[in-house]
Amino acid sequence: MHVIPAASYVRLKHALSALALDAVRGRPAARAAARRLEAFWLAEGTPDGLRAAPGGPGLHAVPGGRGNAGRGDAGLRRLLRDGLLERSGGSLAFPEGYRPHAAYARRQALRLAGALRALDARPRRRGHRAAVARGAALFDAGLFFECHEFFEEIWRRALPADRAFYQGIILVAAAFYHYEKGTAHGARVKLAEGMKRLRRCPPVHRGVRVDAWLERLEPWMVRVAGGEAGRALAAHEIPTIPLAD
């Protein structure tokens, strides 16, 4: 797959986001693809047969060669279709045009796998609470762009009474996306606007403890106001969205 270098990050970001949104919505092929992608980047003798192969970072062998890759494997077919992996002889490879962004792709793949595990471990919810829990799992795992995209779709269909709530989450997610990209101004503006909207909401709304989340976010206003930005957050640093029981 040939990718125009100037557009490679954007295309990769959107391909990974589309996979994440389908996976948290429970679509089997997307969930299988997320597991496959995690195994690819971990590159350790995994149950699905991926193992490290000669050829440098991002190349992994598939036992059985080319004919085995993708046969009866909906997850792998999804990854090949979306260009997140490609065949290279008898191996699977991270596409050459994306390789400048390999660290980002690996990080997002591992974060997605973590989000799915966390989501599976949570009690089952229904209706709006179930949708919010899926979006919260994205944010809590550090999938901030994906969280933004997920809640934007919900916001477009939301009742007027819920719009400030969903806008607040969208803006906070955008703030942390900007933070990791190193855009301090964007992080500061989006976080302030997001928290402003969340303060309009009841203390508990649509299954989220809004008041508790605002407390977790408050120290970040100080940090981004001081210009801090430009690094990937460790899991323990993320101000996770507290869900009501």
ZIMOGI-V421214 format. One record per backbone hydrogen bond with DSSP energy under -1.0 kcal/mol. CO is the residue of the C=O (numbers start at 0). NH is the residue of the N-H. E is the energy in kcal/mol with one decimal. If there is no record, write none. Layout:
co=CO nh=NH e=E
co=CO nh=NH e=E
//
This chain:
co=3 nh=6 e=-1.4
co=4 nh=7 e=-1.1
co=6 nh=10 e=-2.4
co=7 nh=11 e=-2.5
co=8 nh=12 e=-2.9
co=9 nh=13 e=-2.3
co=10 nh=14 e=-2.1
co=11 nh=15 e=-2.6
co=12 nh=16 e=-2.2
co=13 nh=17 e=-2.5
co=14 nh=18 e=-1.8
co=15 nh=19 e=-2.3
co=16 nh=20 e=-2.7
co=17 nh=21 e=-2.0
co=18 nh=22 e=-2.3
co=19 nh=23 e=-2.6
co=20 nh=24 e=-1.2
co=21 nh=26 e=-2.2
co=22 nh=25 e=-1.5
co=26 nh=30 e=-2.4
co=27 nh=31 e=-2.6
co=28 nh=32 e=-2.2
co=29 nh=33 e=-2.4
co=30 nh=34 e=-1.9
co=31 nh=35 e=-2.4
co=32 nh=36 e=-2.8
co=33 nh=37 e=-2.1
co=34 nh=38 e=-2.3
co=35 nh=39 e=-2.4
co=36 nh=40 e=-2.1
co=37 nh=41 e=-2.4
co=38 nh=42 e=-2.3
co=45 nh=48 e=-2.1
co=49 nh=45 e=-1.7
co=50 nh=60 e=-1.7
co=55 nh=58 e=-1.2
co=57 nh=93 e=-2.2
co=58 nh=52 e=-1.2
co=59 nh=91 e=-3.4
co=60 nh=50 e=-1.1
co=61 nh=64 e=-2.2
co=64 nh=67 e=-1.5
co=65 nh=68 e=-1.1
co=69 nh=72 e=-1.3
co=72 nh=76 e=-2.4
co=73 nh=77 e=-2.0
co=74 nh=78 e=-1.9
co=75 nh=79 e=-2.6
co=76 nh=80 e=-2.6
co=77 nh=81 e=-2.4
co=78 nh=83 e=-2.1
co=78 nh=84 e=-1.3
co=85 nh=92 e=-3.1
co=87 nh=90 e=-1.4
co=89 nh=61 e=-1.4
co=90 nh=87 e=-2.8
co=91 nh=59 e=-3.0
co=92 nh=85 e=-2.3
co=94 nh=97 e=-1.5
co=95 nh=98 e=-1.2
co=97 nh=100 e=-2.8
co=98 nh=101 e=-1.6
co=100 nh=104 e=-2.5
co=101 nh=105 e=-2.7
co=102 nh=106 e=-2.4
co=103 nh=107 e=-2.6
co=104 nh=108 e=-2.3
co=105 nh=109 e=-2.4
co=106 nh=110 e=-2.3
co=107 nh=111 e=-2.4
co=108 nh=112 e=-2.0
co=109 nh=113 e=-1.9
co=110 nh=114 e=-2.4
co=111 nh=115 e=-2.3
co=112 nh=116 e=-1.9
co=113 nh=117 e=-2.4
co=114 nh=118 e=-2.5
co=115 nh=119 e=-2.3
co=116 nh=120 e=-1.4
co=125 nh=128 e=-1.0
co=126 nh=130 e=-1.8
co=127 nh=131 e=-2.7
co=128 nh=132 e=-2.1
co=129 nh=133 e=-1.8
co=130 nh=134 e=-2.2
co=131 nh=135 e=-2.8
co=132 nh=136 e=-1.9
co=133 nh=137 e=-1.2
co=134 nh=138 e=-2.0
co=135 nh=139 e=-3.1
co=136 nh=140 e=-1.3
co=137 nh=142 e=-2.7
co=138 nh=141 e=-1.8
co=141 nh=143 e=-1.5
co=142 nh=146 e=-2.3
co=143 nh=147 e=-2.3
co=144 nh=148 e=-2.3
co=145 nh=149 e=-2.6
co=146 nh=150 e=-2.5
co=147 nh=151 e=-1.7
co=148 nh=152 e=-1.4
co=149 nh=153 e=-1.1
co=150 nh=154 e=-3.0
co=151 nh=155 e=-1.8
co=153 nh=156 e=-1.1
co=154 nh=157 e=-1.0
co=158 nh=161 e=-2.0
co=161 nh=165 e=-2.2
co=162 nh=166 e=-2.8
co=163 nh=167 e=-2.3
co=164 nh=168 e=-1.9
co=165 nh=169 e=-2.5
co=166 nh=170 e=-2.6
co=167 nh=171 e=-2.3
co=168 nh=172 e=-2.7
co=169 nh=173 e=-2.2
co=170 nh=174 e=-2.2
co=171 nh=175 e=-2.0
co=172 nh=176 e=-1.9
co=173 nh=177 e=-2.6
co=174 nh=178 e=-2.3
co=175 nh=179 e=-2.2
co=176 nh=180 e=-1.6
co=177 nh=181 e=-1.1
co=177 nh=182 e=-2.6
co=178 nh=229 e=-3.2
co=181 nh=183 e=-1.2
co=182 nh=186 e=-2.3
co=183 nh=187 e=-2.5
co=184 nh=188 e=-2.6
co=185 nh=189 e=-2.4
co=186 nh=190 e=-2.2
co=187 nh=191 e=-2.1
co=188 nh=192 e=-2.3
co=189 nh=193 e=-2.6
co=190 nh=194 e=-2.6
co=191 nh=195 e=-1.9
co=192 nh=196 e=-1.8
co=193 nh=197 e=-2.3
co=194 nh=198 e=-1.9
co=196 nh=199 e=-1.3
co=197 nh=200 e=-1.6
co=202 nh=210 e=-1.7
co=204 nh=207 e=-2.0
co=206 nh=243 e=-2.6
co=207 nh=204 e=-2.4
co=207 nh=209 e=-1.6
co=208 nh=212 e=-2.2
co=209 nh=213 e=-2.5
co=210 nh=214 e=-1.5
co=211 nh=215 e=-1.6
co=212 nh=216 e=-2.0
co=213 nh=217 e=-1.8
co=216 nh=219 e=-1.2
co=217 nh=220 e=-1.1
co=218 nh=222 e=-1.7
co=219 nh=223 e=-2.8
co=220 nh=224 e=-1.9
co=221 nh=225 e=-1.3
co=222 nh=227 e=-2.0
co=223 nh=226 e=-1.6
co=233 nh=236 e=-1.7
co=237 nh=239 e=-2.0
co=241 nh=208 e=-2.9
//
